[in-house]
Each structure stands twice: as C-alpha cells, then as structure tokens.
Amino acid sequence: AKVLTSIIMIILSTNDIGNGGVKSIADALKGNTSLTSLNLSTNEIGNGGAKSLADALKVNTTLASLNLKENQIGNEGATFLANALKVNTSLASLNLRYTQISDEGAKSLADALEANTSLTELSVPANVHSGIIGKIKARILSTRRTQKRKFLEALKSDEKAPLNRSRLMFVGQGKAGKSATVRSLLGKGFNPDWDSTIGADISERMTSSATSKWRNPDDLKGDFTSRFAARLMVAHSNTRNRPNAKATAQVGKTKEKTNLVLPSHINKMLNEEAINDSTKTTNATVSNDPESARIRNVQHNESSSGRIRPSLKNTSVQVKQEPNDEIVREFEEKLFLDAKRDVNSLTLSLWDFGGQQVFYAMHHIFLTQSGVYILLFDMRELLEPTKREEASKYLLFWLRSVKLHAPKASLILTGTFLADVGERENLRTVDIILRELIKATFSQIVPNIDESFIYFPIDNKEGLGIDKLRGIVEESARNDDGVFENVSIRWMAFLDKIYSERDKVSYLTLSRDIRDIGLEVGISNSIEQEAALALFHERGLLIHLTSTLVLKNIVVIKPQWLIVVLSKVICDGNLHIDKDQFKHVGLEEDLKATFEKGLASRDFLEYVWKGECELEQVDFFLDLMERTMLLSRWNFSENELYLIPSLLTDHSFVEKENFKGPRCVIDFSNSFLPNGVFQRLLCLCVAHCVRHRDKNSETHRELVVEPSLYRNYAAIEFEPGFMTHLLEDEEAQCITIFVKNDDFAGKCLMIVQAMLRKVNHDVMGSGLKWDICLEDAVTKEFLTLSDAEDEKLSPWFSCENKHIVAENIDLVSFLEML
C-alpha cells in the first residue's frame, strides 16, 4: 500500500479485514499522501483497529473521508479516534454508524470537535443521547460556517498563492514515438495504428505527487476562482504540518484588502452569508431516524450518494435556489475535499508537436520560454549507421531550437523502442553518440543519474521505463521556480471570466474584450492585465503573441482551435490530405498548386477551413498568418492567391556559378539556423515585392517580375531591374545572397538585415545570432560587416545605409519603411 501513491480512493468493505489487517493499512496511511477516501465498513474492526487508524490520522494530512460503519468499535475505540481528531486537519467525513459506541464514546467525539477544525460530517449510532448529538451538531455546523467564512475571506482578501501549473512540450522527428509516449504517460494503451500528430495536440492532466499517475483535472471545467480560494484555506492548515512543502511555503506571504469585483455567483454567496449571520437561530432539531441519529439541521440536503449533510441555511430564513445555482456547488463538500487532495497538486498542459518537417515553421509560434521539453528520438536509427547522420541532424535541430526559445528550461532526452534495442551495450552506444553530439553546449539536459546516461530509454509497446520517465518529467516541472510563482485570486477571476467566453467565441481582443473583463473583476491596470495574459500564455491556457501591436490585440482562448485551423493548410499533402474530396468540389488544381508551388487560392482556404471557423473568420486567419510570416499575399496572378513558404519544395540542384554579382553571406554556424527562418525571409521578400508591384501598378510604371521560389532557393526582383538570388545551405548553416546589380547591393543589404531582425524579434524570441560577410567585387575576398563598413567597401557601402526599425513595429509599417 505504501507504493500505491496514485490511488485516491479505496473501497474494502465486507472483507473481514479485522484488527490485524487494518493495522497494515494504517501503517501505510502514515506515509501516504494521495489517498483521500477510505471505506472499511463491515470488516470486523474493533478497538485495536480503531487505535491503529487513530495513530495514522494523527500524522496523515490527506485523508478526507473514512467509513467505519458496521464494525465492532466501542467507546474505547471512539476515544482513540477522538484524540486523533484533536490534531488531525484533513478528515472531513467520519462514518461510525452501526458500531458499538454509546454515550461515553460519543461524548469523547463531541469534546474532540472543540479542537477539530476540519470535520463537517459525522455519523454516530442511533442510541446516543440527544443532548450529546446536539453538541456534536452544533460543533459541526460551527465548523462549516467557519470554513465558509474563511473561504469568503480568502476571496475578498486577494491573497496570493502559486498557480501550480506547468507546460510539457513533446518534440522530435516524425515517427519517433511522441504521441505514443504521451499516451503512455497518460496511462493509455499502446495503439500501433495511431495516426501521427497533425500540427500539435493539447491535453491536460493533474498529479498530486512526484510518483503518482496523472489524472484528468477538474480545472478543465473552469471555476478557477473557487478552487483557488479553497486551496488557499487548506494550504494554510497544511503549512503548519508540512512547513517545507514548496508549493505551500509561499501561501499567505501577500495578503491585502482589495476592491475585487467578484463574479455574480460568489456575490450571491456573500449575500447569503450576510442574511444567515443576521438571523441566527437555535430552533434546529435532531432527526429520530431509527437507523442512526444523523447530524443535521431540519432543512437538509441529500447528495446523489445518499449521504446527508448539515445544511448551512437557517430554519427561519430560506434562500431560494435556482436550478443549477452555483451557490450550492461553490461550497459543497466536494470543493474542499478536492482542495485537500490538490493543495500540492500540479496541473500539466501537454503539447504533442507533430514531427513532420512541414510543421517546424509553425511550431516556433507556440514554443515558450518556460516549461519542460521532452525530446524524443528512435534509438534504432542512431544505432543504424545508414540512418545515424539523418537522425543526428534532427536531434541537433531540436536541441538548438529548444535552446533558442527556452535556454533555461529543463530538457529531457528520451530514446524510444527500448525492447528492440535490447542489450545494455547498445544503450551505452546510444549514450556515447549523444554525448559526442551534444558535447558541453546543452547544460539544461536532465541526466539519467540511475543509469549514468544523459537520456531515458523507454518502450511504449511494452511499457518499459514509462513510470520512471513520468516521475522525472514531474520532478523537472516541480523544480521550475516559475511554476510556483504567486498569483492572486483576482487573476483567477480574470481567467474564469475569459474562459466563460469560450462557448461563444474562439478569440478576444485586448483593446475591447479583455479590458472590459479586467474592469469587471477589478483589474483596471492594463499592465497587470497583460502580465496575467503572459503567465496564462506560458502555462498553456491561451495564446497571446505580443511581438507587434496588432498581434498583441488578439487573445486566442482556444489554443487547440488555432492549431487545428493552421494545420489544415500547413501540413504534408501526401499524409494529411484526402485528395479525392477536392476532386468532387472542383478544387483539384487548387490543391495541386498549394502543395507543389506553395500558392493557395482563396477558394481552397475557405474550403479547408470550413467547419473549423466561420466564413468571416477567414480574413482573421489570413491576417494572423501574414503577421506571423507564415503567409504572404501574391499579386502575380489574376486569381486571389497566397504564398505559404512552408509548403514550397526543395530545389534539387542550384548552379551557384551561374549567379552574377557580389555575394553577402549570412553565417549562423556559430549558433543555429532554424528551419523556418529562410521561409519567413522569403515571405517578407515577397510581401515587399507585392507592395512595390501594387504601387507601380497604380502609376502604370514598370512592374517586378514573378519570383521563382523554392524551399531552399529564391530568385526575387525586389525592384524592377534589381534581381537577387537567395540560397539556404542547411549543412553550412548560412544564407547566401547574390546581388545581380551593383547599384542595388547597399539597399539589398539594408533590407535583408532589417527583415532578419524582424523575424528574430517577432518569431524567434530574439535568440538568433549571425555574422555577415561581404564579398569584395574586385578581389573576391570576404570581409566582415564591420570591416567592410570601415573601408566603405564597394558596392555595399557606396552610399549611406540607413537603419530600418524592425522591432516592436507592425508588419505593414515595417514594409512601408523598406
């Protein structure tokens, strides 16, 4: 039982456990931190067993419900339990019906309730004197009122506590087993026919301890405010018992009165409490239920499970309950039982990123600075000499990508297909290969200390290594100080109100919707609103991009919806598209142009997005993709077309010797040239050409020619007569620019530098680093940018180059400055 740390409820009724058996259970309870409900009814448990359980209750801080109905417990056992109740702070429900307890034992229990602050439900045998029952009843009602008062005080105080939420990002090459690993971690079976992830899949789980299984969190249903306040109450109590608990240590450090505008259902609670406080009465009676003297008021509630709880309503004042009224739900017993269970819990937002290369450019939008990254790879490919180079390339790409976006986040290397690799010697070989690949440049990698590896081998089909991986993932999440950053109840009310809009819309505007919501919950300061949104974004609750004012004004409150819509376009046409359906609707040629030339028609986009968004939202997505440099308008055709560079195909052979003009080499070899940077550079180049073409068309001047575009190469006429060739070399980690006309060299250099700064700031988190070398047109030698500028190297510095602002500027304004 000691190792069953994931179990939260155990029912062992009618098993003849006896005193000896219950002692073993009690011993396990002393160290258990997950169990919240234990049913031991009808098990021949006597006073000795009650003593064992009482000893456990003195140290256990998580058990909330204990059912000892129909056992042989007498007054001595009741006294043992009463002494435990004097120090226990977690037990909320204790059932002692049909036991051998009489007035003497019941009186011990009643006296213990003077010191107990958690018990809100107690059942005793029917033969107990009504005066003792009345005393117990009064204490139970007092405890419930006290809990409710503290709950409402927590809501009104704007006290702060950790959000206890982290984000897990699963990345790696396609077919490496990312989705299978996520399923394994979630406790789902292996499915060999599971489809590969398209774009990214988001799921949520909650865990209560570093070795527990992950379960579905109730927070998915919203109601963050009430749960947060209930957790605050429990955390205060538990801090006295567990002063070193990291998640509770910070609770209560910041407590201040606030003008928090609470949601309407909580205001109803406040009004109800005010009415009850002003009309207290003592004319409650005790039921003569022949089965037991239940501790309850005349006005009582019966749950679906059949338990009767003391009502908080006064018999002389009735508060009308509307159907589905949230008041009852806010303060029902389950809210506090959950809070007792979850005070040290951690909610995990799991992001399973598709491994196909076509998605990489899109992924940069969603990778965050904080969280835990799990990089998966197929160990078989590292061990196979013919596949090792390709597998190493993908590994290095993701290692560098994680370091670029999240240099301080924990990174867990995970090798799949352990059962196929087999021998220990093969595992050591994989470790040697990884160490040679990584060297000493990725200090954020979490080591596998037990096996002296820098990675964790697993097998999803056989379930090997999954529990260990689950434990190290959660441990890494808990080691992130940001997870325990204090937030206020006001922020939870803010989040609740934002989430309440998800039934109606998929995104909100910062300038109107978010500002109004902030005012409604008492957050009038725009800086605080944006700080809350930044935290919610990092933790995977919503998507808020802030690189430009236009993007900043959009708050996507359904992250999966955004990913699904983008992935309808940015995907692998051979794997993820049913080509037959496009034949039936007359879009076969549009489909071909999209995935062969990267040019999507408006009709095609409206069709693939049908069902995921309304027709009026198409322009929203076109604008969003354009501002994140995933798409550019294309005006080189009579049809309404859009360039999507991620869908361009590679140019198999580029004859560089045919390119004339001086060269500019943008060298990323000292850092990293991520997939998607060159494609976004092409997107900006085309956008610049399109704007120039629009202006010249209006004045009937010469127009630029249609660009020739590939995934790794482009021939673009920035302005009439000024042809430029751009070539990406992944192996050399550089971009080479050939400027055909010397007169345009200086301006081309200025434009490309500004575009790279734009990509770096808006998408790459300003993590890109590069060096620029310029070719001397006469000697053919290369000079560094600074040396070339000092020497006024021709043709690059024949005239003064102005600096173009690229950071914190809208795309339209940026293009106008070019």
Secondary structure, 3 states (H helix, E strand, C coil): CCCCCCCCEEECCCCCCHHHHHHHHHHHHHHCCCCCEEECCCCCCCHHHHHHHHHHHCCCCCCCEEECCCCCCCHHHHHHHHHHHCCCCCCCEEECCCCCCCHHHHHHHHHHCCCCCCCCEEEEECCCCHHHHHHHHHHHHHHHHHHHHHHHHHHHHCCEEECCEEEEEEEECCCCCHHHHHHHHCCCCCCCCCCCCCCEEEEEEEECCCCCCCECCHHHHCCHHHHHHHHHHHHHHHHHHCCCCHHHHCCCCCCCCCCCCCCHHHHHHHHHHHHHHHCCCCCCCCCCCCCEEECCCCCCEECCCCCEECCCCCCCCCCCCCCCCHHHHHHCHHHHHHHHHHCCCEEEEEEEECCCHHHHHHHCCCCCCCCEEEEEEEHHHHHCHHHHHHHHHHHHHHHHHHHHHCCCCEEEEEEECHHHHCCHHHHHHHHHHHHHHHCCCCCCECCEHHHCECCEECECCCCECHHHHHHHHHHHHHCCHHHHCEEEHHHHHHHHHHHCCCCCCCEEEHHHHHHHHHHHCCCCCHHHHHHHHHHHHHCCCCECCCCCHHHHCEEECCHHHHHHHHHCCCCCCCCCCCHHHHHHCCCHHHHHHHHHHCEEEHHHHHHHHECCECHHHHHHHHHHHHHCCCCEEECCCCCCEEECHHHCCCCCCCCHHHCCCCEEEEECCCCCCCCCHHHHHHHHHHHHHHHHHHHHHHCCCCCCCCCEECCCEEEEEEECCEEEEEEEECCCCEEEEEECCHHHHHHHHHHHHHHHHHHHHHCCCCCCCCEEEEECCCCCCEEEHHHHHHCCCCCCCCCCCCCCCCCCCCHHHHHHHC
